[in-house]
Amino acid sequence: MDVTARLTRAEERVAAFDLKRVIESPLTTIGIAAALAISALMEIADRMSALALLAALLATAPQALRRSQPWLAVVLTLMGALGLLAAGVNWLPVAVGLSGVLSFYTILCRLSRGAAWILTACVGAPLLLIWLAATLRSYWYSPVNGTTMVAILGTVVATALLADVRRSRTEIKKVRADNLETLREQAAMAERAKIAREMHDIVAHSVSMIAVQAETAPYTLEGLDDRTKQEFAEIAAGARTTLTEMRRLLGVLRADVTTAPETAPQPGLALLPELLERHEGVVDLDVVGEAEPVPQAVDVSAYRIVQEALTNARVHAPGARVSIELTYRPAMLVLRIADDGPGPAGSPSNGHGLVGMRERALALGGWFKAGAGPAGGFLIQAGLPLE
C-alpha cells in the first residue's frame, strides 16, 4: 500500500471518529463514576469511617447508571450526601457535587424545555429560601455562606442553560435532517420526471411506428379482407390511444419540473466519445466484452450515469484522472466509473447527482453503488439489465 492510500485510510478513520459516541459509551460512564468515587474518598480520607465510606460510594458510584436510570442516580446521590453529613463530614466533597450536577444535567436533557425549567425552579427556589431563612435567623450576613449559595444557584442555572443549549442543537440537527430528506425526495422526484420524459420519447417512437405501420398496411399489402383491415385499424387506434395516455401520465409525473422539450433527441453510448472529449481532465475508457446494441432505455440511462459521474468528478475532484469501464455481460451492462481524487468527504448518499443515478438504475430493475474506492478516490458502479 503506497503512502497516498495510507493517508487516505487514515483520513477516513479520523472522519469516522465520533467523539459523542465515545463520551456516551458505557465504558466512559463507568470510568467517570470510578474517578468520582476515588476523588471523594481521597477528599474525606482524614474523616474516613465505615459510614463515610459507604456514603461516599453511594453518592458517586451511581453515576454508572446515570444514562440508563438518571432519576435513580439522583436519589442515590442525595442519600449519599446526607449520609456523609450524618457521618460527621462537615463539607460535601467536590466529587459529590459533580455527581449531583451530572445527574441533574442528564435529567434536564431528557425533559422538554418547559419541564426542564420548571424542575430547575423547583430545585433552585428551595435552596434560595433556605439560605434566606438561615440569614434572617442569624441576624447577620456571612460573606462565605453568601458566596457558597450564589455558587450553588449559579451552578444550577448554568446546568439548565447547558441542557437547553444541547436540546436546541438536537432540534436544529433534526430540522436539518428533515430538510435534507425533503431535498433528497425532491431531487428523486425531479429525476424520475426526467427519466419519465426520456422513457416517453423512447416508447413513443416505437408505438408511433406501430401506429404508422398498422395504418399503412392496408395500402401496402394486397389481398387483405375487410376483417384484417379492421384489425389493423384497431391496432392503429390502440397505439394512438396509448400515446395519448402516455402523454397524460408524463404530465402527472413532471408536475412543475422543468425538463427539455419532448422532441429533444436522447443521447446514447454512441455519443460517449464526444462526452469524454468535453470533460476537463484525463479520462480512460475500457470496454470489456463484445460491445453490442442495447435497448434504448439502457442506452440512454448508461450515457446519463456516465455524464453525471463525470460532472461529480469535475466538481468534487477537479483534475482527477477518471477511469470508465463498460462490461457487456449476457444479460447486463455493468458500469464502473472511478477517479483518483480525495474521495467522499461525507456520506456518499448526500449528493443529488447520486440520487439521480440511483433512480435511473433502479427504474430499469438494476442496481447502483457509490462510495470510496478500494485504493482511494470515488467509485460508482451500476448494473443495467439488458432484458
C-alpha positions in Angstrom: 0.0 0.0 0.0 1.5 3.3 -1.1 1.7 6.5 1.1 -1.3 8.1 -0.6 -3.5 5.1 0.1 -2.3 5.1 3.8 -3.0 8.7 4.2 -6.5 8.3 2.7 -7.3 5.4 5.0 -6.0 7.5 8.0 -8.3 10.4 7.0 -11.2 8.1 6.7 -10.6 6.7 10.2 -10.3 10.3 11.6 -13.5 11.3 9.8 -15.3 8.2 11.1 -14.3 9.0 14.7 -17.4 10.0 16.7 -16.4 11.8 19.9 -20.0 11.9 21.1 -20.3 8.2 20.9 -17.1 7.8 22.9 -18.3 10.2 25.6 -21.7 8.5 25.9 -20.3 4.9 25.8 -21.0 2.7 28.9 -17.2 2.3 29.4 -16.7 6.1 29.7 -19.7 6.4 32.1 -18.3 3.7 34.3 -14.9 5.4 34.2 -16.3 8.7 35.3 -18.2 7.0 38.2 -15.0 5.3 39.3 -13.0 8.6 39.1 -15.6 10.5 41.1 -15.7 7.7 43.8 -11.9 7.7 44.2 -11.8 11.5 44.3 -14.5 11.6 47.0 -12.7 9.0 49.1 -9.4 11.0 48.8 -11.2 14.2 50.0 -12.6 12.6 53.2 -9.5 10.5 53.9 -9.0 12.2 57.3 -12.6 11.6 58.3 -12.8 8.1 57.0 -15.2 5.7 58.7 -17.4 2.8 57.6 -20.4 5.1 57.3 -18.5 7.8 55.5 -17.0 5.2 53.1 -20.4 3.8 52.2 -21.9 7.3 51.9 -19.2 8.5 49.6 -19.6 5.4 47.4 -23.4 5.9 47.4 -23.0 9.5 46.3 -20.7 8.8 43.4 -20.9 5.2 42.2 -24.5 5.6 40.8 -23.0 7.7 38.1 -22.5 4.4 36.3 -26.3 4.2 36.0 -26.8 7.9 35.1 -27.7 7.4 31.4 -30.0 4.4 31.9 -31.5 5.4 35.3 -31.0 9.2 35.8 -33.7 9.6 38.5 -32.3 6.7 40.5 -28.8 8.2 40.2 -30.1 11.5 41.6 -31.9 9.9 44.6 -28.8 7.7 45.5 -26.5 10.7 45.2 -28.7 12.7 47.6 -28.9 9.8 50.0 -25.1 9.5 49.9 -24.7 13.3 50.5 -27.0 13.1 53.6 -25.0 10.0 54.8 -21.8 12.0 54.6 -23.3 14.7 56.8 -24.6 12.1 59.2 -21.1 10.5 59.4 -19.6 13.8 60.7 -18.2 15.2 57.4 -18.9 18.9 57.7 -18.5 19.6 54.0 -19.5 17.8 50.8 -16.6 16.7 48.6 -16.4 18.3 45.2 -16.8 14.9 43.6 -20.2 14.5 45.2 -21.2 17.9 43.9 -20.1 17.0 40.4 -22.0 13.7 40.7 -25.2 15.6 41.5 -24.7 18.1 38.7 -24.1 15.4 36.1 -27.3 13.5 37.2 -29.3 16.8 37.2 -27.9 17.6 33.7 -28.9 14.2 32.4 -32.4 14.6 33.6 -32.8 18.0 32.2 -31.7 16.8 28.7 -34.4 14.1 28.8 -37.2 16.5 29.6 -38.9 19.1 27.4 -37.8 22.7 27.5 -40.7 23.8 29.7 -40.5 20.8 32.1 -36.7 21.3 32.4 -37.1 24.9 33.5 -39.9 24.0 35.9 -37.6 21.4 37.5 -34.8 24.0 37.7 -37.1 26.4 39.5 -38.2 23.6 41.9 -34.5 22.9 42.8 -33.3 26.5 42.9 -36.2 28.0 44.8 -35.9 25.8 48.0 -32.1 26.5 48.1 -32.7 30.2 47.9 -35.4 30.1 50.6 -33.2 28.0 52.9 -30.4 30.5 52.5 -32.7 33.5 53.2 -34.2 31.8 56.2 -30.7 31.0 57.7 -29.5 34.5 57.1 -32.6 36.1 58.7 -32.5 33.8 61.7 -28.8 34.5 62.5 -29.4 38.3 62.2 -26.1 38.6 60.3 -24.9 38.0 56.8 -21.9 35.8 56.2 -20.0 36.5 53.0 -18.7 32.9 52.9 -22.2 31.5 53.1 -23.5 34.0 50.6 -20.7 33.2 48.1 -21.4 29.5 48.5 -25.1 29.8 48.0 -24.6 32.0 44.9 -22.2 29.5 43.5 -24.7 26.7 44.1 -27.5 28.6 42.5 -25.3 29.7 39.6 -24.3 26.0 39.0 -28.0 25.0 38.9 -28.9 27.7 36.4 -25.7 27.1 34.3 -26.6 23.4 34.2 -30.1 24.2 33.0 -28.7 26.5 30.3 -26.2 23.9 29.1 -29.0 21.3 28.9 -31.1 23.9 27.0 -28.3 24.5 24.5 -27.9 20.8 23.9 -31.6 20.5 23.4 -31.6 23.3 20.9 -28.6 21.7 19.0 -30.5 18.4 18.8 -33.6 20.2 17.5 -31.5 22.0 14.9 -29.9 18.7 13.8 -33.4 17.1 13.4 -34.7 20.0 11.4 -31.6 19.9 9.1 -32.0 16.2 8.7 -35.7 16.6 7.8 -34.8 19.4 5.3 -32.1 17.2 3.8 -34.5 14.3 3.4 -37.0 16.6 1.8 -34.4 17.9 -0.7 -33.5 14.3 -1.5 -37.1 13.4 -2.1 -37.5 16.5 -4.4 -34.3 15.6 -6.3 -35.6 12.0 -6.7 -38.9 13.2 -7.9 -37.2 15.6 -10.4 -35.0 12.8 -11.7 -38.0 10.4 -12.0 -39.8 13.1 -14.1 -36.7 13.4 -16.3 -36.5 9.7 -16.7 -40.2 9.6 -17.5 -39.8 12.1 -20.3 -36.9 10.2 -21.7 -38.7 6.9 -21.5 -41.7 8.6 -23.1 -39.6 9.6 -26.0 -38.2 6.1 -26.4 -41.5 4.3 -26.1 -43.5 6.9 -28.0 -41.2 6.4 -31.0 -41.8 2.6 -31.0 -45.6 3.0 -30.5 -45.8 5.6 -33.2 -44.1 3.2 -35.6 -46.6 0.6 -34.7 -49.5 3.0 -35.5 -48.0 4.1 -38.8 -47.3 0.6 -39.9 -50.8 -0.5 -38.9 -52.4 2.4 -40.8 -50.3 1.9 -44.0 -50.6 -1.9 -44.0 -54.0 -2.0 -45.8 -52.5 0.2 -48.6 -49.2 -1.7 -49.0 -50.4 -5.2 -48.7 -52.6 -6.6 -51.4 -55.4 -9.1 -50.9 -56.4 -8.2 -47.4 -60.0 -8.9 -46.5 -62.2 -6.5 -44.6 -61.7 -8.3 -41.3 -57.9 -8.0 -41.5 -58.2 -4.3 -42.4 -60.4 -3.8 -39.4 -57.9 -5.4 -37.1 -55.1 -3.2 -38.5 -57.3 -0.2 -37.9 -57.9 -1.3 -34.3 -54.2 -1.7 -33.8 -53.5 1.8 -35.1 -56.3 3.2 -32.9 -54.9 1.4 -29.8 -51.5 2.7 -30.5 -52.8 6.3 -30.8 -54.7 5.8 -27.5 -51.6 4.5 -25.8 -49.6 7.6 -26.9 -52.3 9.9 -25.5 -52.3 8.1 -22.2 -48.5 8.2 -22.0 -48.5 11.9 -22.5 -51.1 12.3 -19.7 -49.0 10.1 -17.4 -45.9 12.1 -18.2 -47.7 15.3 -17.4 -48.6 13.9 -13.9 -45.0 12.8 -13.2 -43.5 16.0 -14.5 -45.6 18.4 -12.4 -43.7 21.7 -12.2 -40.3 20.2 -13.0 -38.6 21.9 -15.9 -37.2 19.5 -18.4 -36.0 19.6 -22.0 -38.6 19.6 -24.8 -40.1 16.3 -25.6 -38.7 16.5 -29.1 -35.1 16.7 -27.9 -33.1 13.7 -29.2 -31.9 11.2 -26.5 -28.2 10.6 -26.3 -26.7 7.1 -26.0 -23.4 5.3 -25.7 -22.6 6.1 -29.3 -22.1 9.7 -28.2 -19.8 8.7 -25.3 -16.5 9.7 -27.1 -17.9 13.3 -27.6 -18.8 13.4 -23.9 -15.3 12.3 -22.9 -13.7 15.0 -25.2 -15.7 17.7 -23.4 -14.5 16.6 -20.0 -11.8 18.8 -18.5 -9.4 16.1 -17.4 -7.9 12.8 -18.3 -10.4 10.0 -18.9 -9.6 6.4 -19.7 -12.3 4.3 -21.3 -12.2 0.5 -21.3 -14.8 -1.8 -22.9 -14.9 -5.4 -21.5 -16.6 -8.0 -23.7 -18.1 -7.6 -27.1 -20.0 -4.3 -27.5 -23.4 -4.9 -28.8 -26.6 -2.9 -29.3 -28.6 -2.5 -26.1 -32.2 -1.5 -25.5 -32.6 2.3 -26.0 -33.7 2.8 -22.4 -30.5 1.2 -21.2 -28.5 3.1 -23.8 -29.8 6.5 -22.5 -29.5 5.6 -18.8 -25.9 4.4 -19.2 -25.0 7.6 -21.0 -26.7 9.8 -18.3 -25.0 7.9 -15.5 -21.5 8.4 -17.1 -22.4 12.0 -17.8 -23.4 12.7 -14.1 -20.3 10.8 -12.8 -18.0 13.0 -14.9 -19.8 16.0 -13.6 -19.3 14.9 -10.0 -15.6 14.3 -10.7 -15.2 17.7 -12.2 -16.9 19.4 -9.3 -15.6 17.4 -6.3 -12.3 16.2 -7.6 -11.1 18.7 -10.2 -8.1 17.5 -12.2 -8.5 13.9 -11.0 -8.0 11.0 -13.5 -11.2 9.2 -14.3 -11.4 5.6 -15.4 -14.6 4.3 -17.1 -15.2 0.6 -17.6 -18.1 -0.8 -19.6 -18.6 -4.5 -19.2 -21.0 -6.3 -21.5 -22.4 -9.4 -20.0 -25.1 -11.7 -21.5 -27.9 -10.1 -19.5 -26.5 -7.0 -18.0 -24.4 -3.9 -18.8 -22.1 -3.0 -15.9 -20.7 0.5 -15.5 -17.7 1.3 -13.3 -16.5 4.9 -13.0 -13.7 5.7 -10.7 -11.4 8.7 -10.0 -8.2 9.1 -8.0 -9.4 12.2 -6.2 -9.7 12.7 -2.4 -12.7 10.5 -2.1 -16.1 11.2 -0.4 -16.0 13.9 2.3 -19.1 12.7 4.0 -22.0 10.2 3.4 -22.0 9.1 -0.2 -25.8 9.4 -0.3 -25.8 13.2 0.2 -25.4 14.2 -3.4 -28.4 14.8 -5.6 -26.5 13.6 -8.6 -26.1 10.2 -7.0 -29.8 10.2 -6.3 -30.5 10.6 -10.0 -28.0 7.9 -11.0 -29.6 5.5 -8.5 -33.1 6.3 -9.7 -32.1 5.5 -13.3 -30.6 2.2 -12.4 -33.5 1.1 -10.2 -36.0 2.3 -12.8 -34.6 -0.4 -15.1 -34.6 -3.1 -12.4 -30.8 -2.8 -11.9 -28.5 -1.9 -9.0 -26.3 1.0 -8.0 -23.4 1.5 -5.6 -21.3 4.6 -4.8 -18.6 5.3 -2.2 -14.9 5.3 -1.6 -12.8 3.2 -3.9 -10.6 0.4 -2.6 -7.4 2.4 -3.3 -8.9 5.8 -2.5 -10.9 8.2 -4.7 -14.6 7.8 -5.5 -16.1 4.7 -7.2 -19.5 4.5 -8.9 -20.9 1.1 -10.0 -24.2 0.3 -11.7 -25.8 -2.7 -13.3 -28.4 -2.2 -16.1 -30.3 -5.3 -17.2 -30.5 -5.9 -20.9 -33.7 -7.9 -20.8 
